[in-house]
């Protein structure tokens, strides 16, 4: 989201947003004479409005089911997205306190707009109101661009957000980057949304595991664990992705499912409680089968995660794990070659061949 701050030295309102390469800042407006308290209230409420705006991007209606079912989560998300059209009225004509009280909207987007509008009403400057209206239209346009896969300008902040949905254009862009360098390029993190990049990375991980597995005489689902014996790499998530791909699921379905699970956990929900119970039971069975001591069992349970991904940054965490998995495939590939001359180039060429032979798996 875009964060807003009051620069007291210049009496200015400043907008700040992430880009994947650090934050950018720009002056939104030089404020008329006002109190620091009112200026910081304006900045705070603009930040809250941006947070609710961008929540419609990270929580799309399509990821929650059928938006045509009244009062469903998908319906509520779709309604919140449609409330973008109500924001300008809230900025210009906010609900004000009366003797009867204050009318408050159930919509986070709408109510945040009214709170900004009340700050503007307190400052009482038409020029500032017009500037803020234009600023919010720009913010909404950035979200609309990000939804379409255009991450230029302020929409670039989407590279640090997790959205359980993907853009075909962004997936193809990530696929092109991985074809150039199957081990991954920095632009996957700085130019693309991480969910879409993860879809392409899952496809290339599968190709890399095929290449390394054939050389090591291993099924692709055992490749990552074998590579972990050479050098420590994340095992659970890349292996899970390979298992699900091998069972016929699409990379898009796997990626969006894992991200949605982590987003739900970040909000205090447990989307598949019985699956978690089964995973704990499997861990207990493993401990019993191998007769591990109490300290080791406690350590295994302490490392157990309800969400396989970091709930604070699931899409980026997934992308990192998948690229680490590809690097693990290179380690195994190199371990089964006597001559390591140009080993990365040979690995890249073999992986490209495997990926191109199964390009239909990209989606």
CORHUGI-V389277 format. One record per helix or strand. SS is the DSSP state (H for helix, E for strand). FROM is the first residue (numbers start at 1). LEN is the number of residues. Records with the same first field share a line. If there is no record, write none. Layout:
BEGIN
SS = FROM-LEN, FROM-LEN
END
This chain:
BEGIN
E = 3-5, 12-7, 23-8, 98-1, 101-1
H = 36-23, 61-4, 73-20, 108-16, 126-22, 153-8, 168-13, 187-4, 194-23, 220-9, 236-11, 251-16, 273-17, 294-10, 314-22, 343-15, 359-4
END
